[in-house]
Amino acid sequence: MAQNKPPLIIKIKSNYSSFTPSLKKVADYLFTHFEDFTHMTINEVARQSGVSESTLTRFSQKINMKNFQALKIQLAHELGGVEEEKELVYGEIRFQDNIDAIIQKIYLAQEEVSKSTLQQIDRNIIEKIASKAVEARNIIIFCSGKSTIAGLSFFGRLSRLNMNCKIFTDLPLMMITAAHSGPKDLVVVVSNSGTNPSLIMAAEKAKENKAVIATITSYESSPLAKLADYCVLTAACEESGFFGESTVSRVAQLLVTDILYATIVVKFGPAALQLLQKSAEVLQKMGQEK
């Protein structure tokens, strides 16, 4: 049975004439797909409606929603998918949730972001970044804030292959390293938003020196994505609730760096086994000596 039009859809229709052409694209898509809208990620809606993620954020704010996530929650509430609109504490979690609900919601959020990331990963780009990594004189990782988790994980894994890998989170050190980079270097920049000023500045300097730039980010229209020679997109996760951006976005980043690492190992061939074994032996010995 068809759903009645939610009040939010009626409100959007009444304001349609004041929208810019790009905002009208979002509205047109929402009018015909509002029942599916609440189950889609910001990346999926952007692709389907033919706009950027930032346009979806502007659209949400235009109709007095804090962000895209708030728009989805309001629409779900009006469609009967949310019993009561209450303050988000963390991601989709609310104060009234019990431990079982919290566990289930965290699990489902991580499952959703992993699935969405896998659906939009360009396999050819992964292959090309892995090939550049194997050939590179240096692999230089730039990251900041919460994205440092994925950056450090990637650095640790590449170190097991005895690759000439460096990681920097401090702008002065990033700039010095970028200034000395060149065409034989691969610079990997990890940033969920793709808008971190320090990372943009360092990437621009490395780009000036003809270094190969690869980015891992959630937003295709972000400055870092546009700077990149190769960009791997992860599922977008907006900030919500008192805790801000949840760790779900880090799950997507870790998934991508794991895929990159595994692809690099495969390209190394049988020689990788000896290198990994040597790394494993020294780590095992450390554990025995504690």
C-alpha positions in Angstrom: 0.0 0.0 0.0 1.4 3.4 -0.9 2.5 5.7 1.8 0.8 9.1 2.3 3.0 12.0 1.7 5.0 12.9 4.9 4.6 16.5 6.1 8.3 17.1 5.3 7.7 16.3 1.6 4.7 18.7 1.6 6.9 21.4 3.1 9.7 20.8 0.5 7.1 21.1 -2.3 5.8 24.4 -0.9 9.4 25.8 -0.9 10.4 24.2 -4.3 10.3 27.5 -6.3 13.0 29.0 -4.0 15.5 26.2 -4.5 18.5 26.5 -6.8 18.7 24.0 -9.7 21.0 21.6 -7.8 18.6 21.7 -4.7 15.7 21.0 -7.0 17.5 17.9 -8.2 17.6 16.6 -4.6 13.9 17.5 -4.1 12.9 15.8 -7.3 14.6 12.6 -6.3 13.2 12.8 -2.8 9.6 13.2 -4.1 9.8 9.9 -5.9 12.0 7.9 -3.6 11.1 9.1 -0.1 10.3 5.6 1.1 13.8 4.4 0.2 15.6 7.6 1.2 15.9 6.8 4.9 17.8 3.6 4.2 20.4 5.2 1.9 23.8 6.7 2.7 24.7 10.2 1.7 26.9 8.8 -1.1 24.1 6.7 -2.5 21.7 9.6 -2.6 24.3 11.9 -4.1 25.0 9.4 -6.9 21.3 8.7 -7.6 20.2 12.3 -7.6 23.2 13.6 -9.6 24.5 16.1 -7.0 27.5 16.3 -4.6 27.4 15.4 -0.9 27.8 19.0 0.1 24.7 19.9 -1.9 22.8 17.3 0.2 24.0 19.1 3.3 23.0 22.5 1.9 19.6 21.0 1.0 19.1 19.7 4.6 20.0 23.1 6.1 17.7 24.9 3.6 14.7 23.0 5.0 15.9 23.7 8.6 17.5 20.4 9.3 20.9 20.3 11.0 22.4 17.9 8.5 21.6 15.0 6.1 21.4 12.6 9.0 18.8 14.8 10.8 16.8 14.9 7.5 16.7 11.1 7.3 15.7 10.8 11.0 12.8 13.3 10.6 11.6 11.5 7.4 11.8 8.1 9.1 9.8 9.5 12.0 7.1 10.8 9.7 7.0 7.5 7.8 6.5 5.6 11.1 10.0 4.2 11.2 10.9 6.1 14.4 8.5 5.9 17.4 9.6 9.2 18.9 12.1 11.9 17.9 14.6 12.2 20.7 18.1 13.5 21.1 20.8 11.4 19.5 23.7 10.5 21.9 26.0 8.6 19.5 25.2 7.8 15.9 21.7 6.4 16.0 21.7 5.8 19.7 19.3 7.5 22.1 19.1 7.9 25.9 16.3 5.4 26.2 18.2 2.6 24.4 19.2 -0.5 26.5 22.5 -2.4 26.1 21.0 -4.8 23.6 19.8 -1.9 21.4 23.1 -0.2 21.7 25.1 -3.3 20.6 22.7 -4.0 17.7 22.8 -0.4 16.4 26.6 -0.2 16.6 26.9 -3.5 14.8 24.4 -2.6 12.1 26.0 0.8 11.6 29.4 -0.8 11.1 27.9 -3.4 8.8 26.2 -0.8 6.7 29.2 1.4 6.3 31.4 -1.6 5.3 28.8 -2.7 2.8 28.4 0.8 1.3 32.2 1.3 1.1 32.7 -2.0 -0.7 29.9 -1.2 -3.2 31.6 2.1 -4.2 35.3 1.1 -4.2 36.8 1.4 -7.6 38.8 -1.8 -8.0 41.0 -0.3 -10.7 42.1 2.5 -8.5 43.0 0.1 -5.7 45.1 -1.9 -8.2 46.9 1.3 -9.4 47.6 2.6 -5.9 49.0 -0.8 -4.9 51.3 -0.9 -8.0 52.5 2.6 -7.3 53.2 1.5 -3.7 55.4 -1.4 -4.8 57.3 0.8 -7.2 57.6 3.8 -4.9 60.9 5.2 -3.5 58.9 6.2 -0.4 55.4 5.7 0.8 54.4 8.8 2.8 51.2 8.8 4.9 49.6 12.1 6.0 46.7 11.9 8.5 45.3 13.9 11.3 42.8 13.5 14.2 40.7 10.4 14.2 42.0 9.4 10.7 45.3 8.7 12.4 44.0 5.3 13.5 43.7 4.1 9.9 47.0 5.8 9.0 49.0 4.1 11.8 47.4 0.8 11.0 48.4 1.1 7.3 51.9 2.2 8.3 52.3 -0.7 10.7 51.3 -3.2 8.1 53.6 -1.8 5.4 56.5 -1.8 7.8 56.1 -5.6 8.1 57.0 -5.7 4.4 60.2 -3.7 5.0 58.8 -0.9 2.8 60.3 2.5 3.1 57.2 4.0 4.7 56.8 7.2 6.8 53.8 8.7 8.6 53.2 12.3 9.7 50.4 14.0 11.6 52.2 17.3 12.4 51.9 20.1 9.8 55.6 21.3 9.9 56.9 17.8 9.4 54.3 17.1 6.7 55.4 20.2 4.9 59.1 19.4 5.2 58.5 15.9 3.9 56.3 17.1 1.1 58.9 19.7 0.0 61.5 16.8 -0.4 59.0 14.5 -2.2 59.2 13.8 -5.9 57.7 11.7 -8.8 59.0 8.4 -7.3 57.1 9.0 -4.1 53.6 7.9 -3.2 51.7 10.2 -0.7 48.7 8.6 0.9 46.4 11.1 2.6 43.7 9.8 5.0 40.8 12.2 5.8 37.2 11.4 6.3 36.0 14.9 5.4 38.7 15.7 2.9 38.7 19.3 4.1 41.5 19.4 6.8 43.5 22.5 6.0 46.9 21.0 7.1 46.4 17.9 5.0 45.4 20.0 2.0 48.4 22.2 2.4 50.8 19.3 2.6 49.1 17.5 -0.3 49.4 20.6 -2.4 53.1 20.9 -1.7 53.7 17.2 -2.6 51.6 17.7 -5.8 53.8 20.7 -6.8 56.8 18.3 -6.6 55.1 15.8 -8.8 54.6 13.2 -6.1 51.8 10.7 -6.7 48.8 11.6 -4.5 46.3 9.0 -3.2 43.5 10.0 -0.9 41.1 8.0 1.3 38.1 10.1 1.9 34.3 10.1 2.1 33.6 13.1 -0.1 34.2 13.0 -3.8 33.8 16.8 -4.1 36.2 17.6 -1.3 39.5 19.5 -1.9 41.6 16.5 -1.1 39.7 14.3 -3.5 40.1 16.8 -6.2 43.9 17.1 -5.6 44.4 13.3 -5.8 45.7 11.3 -8.7 43.9 8.4 -7.2 40.9 8.7 -4.8 39.4 5.8 -2.8 35.9 6.8 -1.5 34.5 5.4 1.7 30.9 5.6 2.9 30.2 9.1 4.3 29.4 9.3 8.1 28.1 12.7 9.3 28.4 14.1 12.8 25.5 13.6 15.1 24.7 13.6 18.8 26.9 14.8 21.7 29.9 12.7 20.7 30.2 14.1 17.2 31.4 11.9 14.4 31.2 8.2 15.4 34.0 5.7 14.9 32.0 4.1 12.1 33.9 6.2 9.6 37.2 4.7 11.0 35.8 1.2 10.2 35.5 2.3 6.5 39.0 3.7 6.5 40.5 0.6 8.1 38.6 -1.6 5.6 40.2 0.3 2.7 43.7 0.3 4.1 43.4 -3.5 4.8 42.3 -4.0 1.1 45.2 -1.9 -0.1 47.7 -3.7 2.1 46.5 -7.2 0.9 46.7 -6.1 -2.7 50.2 -4.8 -2.2 51.2 -8.2 -0.6 49.8 -10.1 -3.6 51.8 -7.8 -6.0 54.9 -8.5 -3.9 54.4 -12.2 -4.7 56.2 -15.1 -2.8 58.9 -12.7 -1.6 56.4 -11.2 0.8 56.1 -14.4 2.8 59.7 -14.2 3.9 59.4 -10.6 4.9 56.2 -11.2 6.8 57.7 -14.2 8.5 60.7 -12.3 9.7 58.4 -9.5 11.1 56.3 -12.1 12.8 59.3 -13.8 14.4 60.7 -10.7 15.9 57.2 -9.7 17.3 56.8 -13.2 18.7 60.2 -13.0 20.4 59.3 -9.7 21.9 56.2 -11.3 23.5 58.3 -14.1 24.9 60.8 -11.8 26.5 58.2 -9.7 28.4 
